[in-house]
Structure formats: structure tokens, C-alpha cells
């Protein structure tokens, strides 16, 4: 795994105070990538956290990339599709979910998908990938996934949102295109953008909270907060907690 280099966090703390609506607690969860064990551990920590403080509503925003790379994509999807989390769930789409949906329409997508975690997802759904590992048998793998993918999981993937906005924050998987209003961002950028967004020093309309680009620890900048800490490889799943003007982190 290649992590982005980052400045010391002491240089990155924003001076402006961004807020979420009063008496609301927001949990924002980074890229899970098939690590059901980490999702389970995080759920326990959030459940304990909910016992502290005073608030009227709690919501959990998941930033996408629930599947691929890790060993239990089907298990992660089952838990989220069932709404099995201590706070109500808003599920955003990641580029990996978008790729799975594309594969369901075109077996040729597996030619690329198998190189960045798709085979692990297929295995978690009981698909034999021996031929696909050799660059063959894509049609058979697709047929098997269509048979094995529970309707609730398909509905979950299809219903994921591209972005969400709350208070002074904008949530998406990968980031946004500088110079384009948040309301006019396109799907490709919300799911896939990297350098044009990550290295942009200027302000956006709101602080953008995102995953997609792995960092060694949560990256807090004046214009964005990145919380993909490479959970599938590091065991570190990061959750940003927003409440009023306060920010803190829960990690596995």
C-alpha cells in the first residue's frame, strides 16, 4: 500500500470553526474494504460512545468502499444493508461499489477489477475465481455472482448516494473538482478524483470529508479531512466524530 505523505498534524488544524446542526452527533466512517472484524469493533466503540454526552440525534455516514481487498466483503455488506449499526446509516458510494455494479452489466470489467480487489469480493460471495485469476472465465464468474448476490445487497449497492451535505461539511468518497460548485460535481470526480483535489490549497464551499486516498493517520486540512487509513492492510479503521464545532476520532 502506498500512503500519501502528509505534514505534521499540528500544522493542519483549521482555524475556522465549522459546525454540524445543534444537538446532532455525526459519525463518519472511512473505507472498510471487506474488514468485517474492524466494522464490528468500530460498532462496539460507537455504541459505547453514544452513552456519553447529550444529543438528540446520531447519524453514521459511511464514505464507500465497503468491498474488495479484504476477506469479507459480503459480511460487511450484509451488516450495513441490514442497518446493523448503533446509529442510523447514510451509505455513500465508493469507486469499488461502482465497479461491482458495472461488472454486473459487463463481464469485461473484471479484467481491471480483479487487479484491485474484485477477486476477494467474488470469493466472499462463493464465486470460483480460479479461471478469473488467469484472466479467463469472466462470463462464468459474472453468472455465479448474479446467482449468489442477495437481492438486499444489490439494492444496498444501487441505493448508495454519491454525496451528502450537513452543516458546514460535504461528504463524498474521493473528493471534488476545484472550481466546480458542490451541487454540480460529477460522479466520476466524486468517486475517483485524487491529485487535483488532494493538492488543491484553496477553500471549497464546505469542508470536504472523504476517503479513497490512504493516509497513515487522519489528514485534517483547512479545506478537507481525509479518513481512509488503509483499514484492509493496516487494521486501522478511522471514524471522524462531529458534534457542534467539536471534532474527534474513534479508531480500531
N, C-alpha and C positions, 0 to 999 in steps of 0.2 A: 504494500500500500504506500502511495506517495502522499504525504501531507503537505499542505501549503505552509510556507514559512509565515510567521506572524511576529509582530512587535510584542514586547512585554506588555502584559495586560494593563499595567499602571499607566501606560501611555494611551490607552484606548478608551478609557471611561468617558462616555459622553457628558458634556456639561449641561445640555438642555434636558429638562425633565419631561419625559414622555409618560403618558398615563393610559390605563385602561379604565372602563366605566367603574364608577364607585361601587363598592361592596361586591366586586366580582374578583374571583381568583382564576387565573388562566395558566394552565399547564401546557407547554409547547414541547413536543417530543420529536427528537431528531430521527435520522434514518435507522431503522431497526434491522433490515436486511436478514430476515429469517431467524433471528435470535429470540425465539420464544422464551428462553430462560431469562434473558435480560428484560424482556417486556413483563414477565411475571414478577421479577424482582422490583422493577420500577413501579408496578401497580401496588405492590405492598408498601413501598415508601410513600407513594402519593396518598394511599389510604391513611397512613399514619399522619401525614402532613395535614390532611383535611380535618384532623381532630384539633388542630391548633388554630387560634385566631378567630376572628369574627367576619363573616361574609354571608351574602345571601345566595350566591350562585357560583358554581365552579364548572369550568369547561376545559376539556383537553383537546388541543389542536395537534393533530399528527401531520407531519410535513411530507409524508410519502416515502417511497422506497421501503415498503413492508416486506418485499420479497427479494429473492436472488441472493447469491453468495453464501449466506448462512444455511444451516441444516434443516430449518423447519418453517419454510415459508407458508405452507398450508396451515400449520398451527397458529402462526401469527395472524393470518387472515381470518381463521375461524374465530379467534378471540375478539378481534376488532369488529368483524361482521356481526357478531352476537352482541356487540355493545358492552362487552365484559371488561369494564374499566371503572374505577371509582368515581370518575367524573363523566359527564356527558361528552360524547365524541364528535368532533368535526374532523373528517378524514380528507386530506388533500391528496392529490395525485402526484406521484413521482415519475421520473422517466422510465423506471423499471416496470411500473404498472402499465404505463402507456405502451411499452414494448410487448408485454404479455397480451394486451388487447389487440395489438397489431398482428401478433403471431396467430391469434385465433381467426384472423381473416386471411392470412397468407403464410403458409409454412416456410417460405423462403426467409422470413425474418429470423428464423433460428440460426441461419448462417452467421449472423453477427451476435445474436442474443446468447448463444452458447459460450461465447468468449468472455462475457461479463456477468455470469451468474445464472443464466437461464437453465442450465442443466440441473443445478441444485434445486431449483423450483420444480422442474418436471419430476425429479426423483421424489420430492416431498409429496407429489400427487400420484405416486405409484406408476409413473411412466418409465418404461425401459429405455435408457438412453445410450446403450452400447453402440448402436449404429450412429446415432447423432454425434457421439464423441469423435467418430471418424469422418464427420461431415456428410453422413448419409442418413436415410430413413426419416427425413423431416416430415413427410406426409403421414407416416405411421405415428410419429410422436405427437403430431397435432391431433390425429384421430383419437389417440389414447387420452390426451389432455381433455378433449371435449367430452369424452365419456366420464372422466374421473372428477372433473371440476364441479363441485357442488353449486347448484343454482344460486345459493346465498352468497357464495364467494364471487361469482361472476357479477351479481348485482352490486356487491360492495365495490368491486373494481370500477364498474361502469358509473357508479354514482359518486365517486370521488370528485372533489372540487379542484379547480385549478388554482384558486387563491381564496383568501379570506381577509377581511379587514375588521379591525376592532380598535376603537380609541385611536391612539396615535401610532398604531402598528399595522403593518401589512404583512401577511403570512403567505409564503409560497414555497415550492420545493427548491428551485435552483437560484432564483433571483429575478431581476427585472432589467429591461433595456434602458440605460440612461437616456434622458431626453424625451422619453415617451410617457405620457400620463399613466398613472397606475391603472386607471379604468380602461385603458386601451392597450395594455400589454397583450402580446400574442402567446399562444400555447407553447410554441417552440422555445421561446425565451424563458417562460415560467418554469419549464421542465428541464431545460438543457444548458442555459447560459452559464458561462464561467468567467473568464478573464475580463470581458468588457464590463461586467458587473462587479466582480471581486476587487478590481483595482481602481474602480471609479471613486475619486475622493470627495465628490460633491454631494450635496443633500438630495434626498428624494422627498416626495410629498409626506411620507411617513417613514418611520424606521422599518426597514425590511428585515423580517426574521425568516431564515432559510436554512436548508441543509445542503445536500448534494456534493459540496466540496469538503472533503475530510480535513479537519484540523486537529492538532494534538489536544487542544482544550478549547472550550467555547471562545469564539472570537467576537469581541464586543467593540464595535466601532461607532463613531457618531451617527453614521447613516445606515448601519446594518448590524445584525447579530447572526453569526453562523454557528449552528449547533450540531453539525454532523461530525462526531468524534470517532468515526470508523468502527462502530459497535461490533460488526461481524468479525473483525480481526483483533480489536483491542479489548473487547469486553466492556467498553465504556460507552454506555447509552446515556445521553445527556438530555435533561428536561429543564427548560427555562420556565421559571415561575414569575408571573407578572401580577402585581396587586397594587392598585393605585399608581404611585410613582416608583414603587419598590421593584427591584429585580433580584432574583437569586437563582441558584441552580440546585437541582437534585440529580445525582448520578448513580449509576450502578457500580 
